[in-house]
Amino acid sequence: MEKRKTIRDEATKKQILNHLSRVAGQIQGIKRMVEEDAYCIDLLSELSASEKSLESLSMKILENHLYNCVTNSLKEGKSEMIPEVIELIRKYKK
């Protein structure tokens, strides 16, 4: 099977990488909190913030996929991405 790629403009790529760096920083902070025996509620609050940050990034990437990849495929008369997107939405809904 051919490995598919998404070519992103530099601004989008930079935005995604910056967001991932922030999430990585949050995770490192949580790791440090565990090492320092932080209170459970404080850990859970930080974990929740990290989850929300990842969800936000996922939505940005999904929006980019819909506006670019799917739109371009449909313009080219290709509709095979539609079942893929439906399956992805089903996974997110669970």
Contacts in CASP RR format, 6 or more apart in sequence:
PFRMAT RR
TARGET T0000
AUTHOR 0000-0000-0000
METHOD contacts of the structure
MODEL  1
MEKRKTIRDEATKKQILNHLSRVAGQIQGIKRMVEEDAYCIDLLSELSAS
EKSLESLSMKILENHLYNCVTNSLKEGKSEMIPEVIELIRKYKK
6 64 0 8 1.000
6 65 0 8 1.000
6 68 0 8 1.000
6 69 0 8 1.000
8 16 0 8 1.000
8 64 0 8 1.000
12 64 0 8 1.000
15 60 0 8 1.000
16 57 0 8 1.000
16 60 0 8 1.000
16 61 0 8 1.000
19 53 0 8 1.000
19 56 0 8 1.000
19 57 0 8 1.000
19 60 0 8 1.000
20 57 0 8 1.000
22 53 0 8 1.000
23 50 0 8 1.000
23 53 0 8 1.000
23 54 0 8 1.000
23 57 0 8 1.000
26 46 0 8 1.000
26 49 0 8 1.000
26 50 0 8 1.000
26 53 0 8 1.000
27 50 0 8 1.000
29 46 0 8 1.000
30 43 0 8 1.000
30 46 0 8 1.000
30 47 0 8 1.000
30 50 0 8 1.000
33 42 0 8 1.000
33 43 0 8 1.000
33 46 0 8 1.000
34 43 0 8 1.000
58 92 0 8 1.000
62 88 0 8 1.000
65 85 0 8 1.000
66 85 0 8 1.000
69 81 0 8 1.000
70 81 0 8 1.000
70 82 0 8 1.000
70 85 0 8 1.000
73 79 0 8 1.000
73 80 0 8 1.000
73 81 0 8 1.000
74 81 0 8 1.000
END
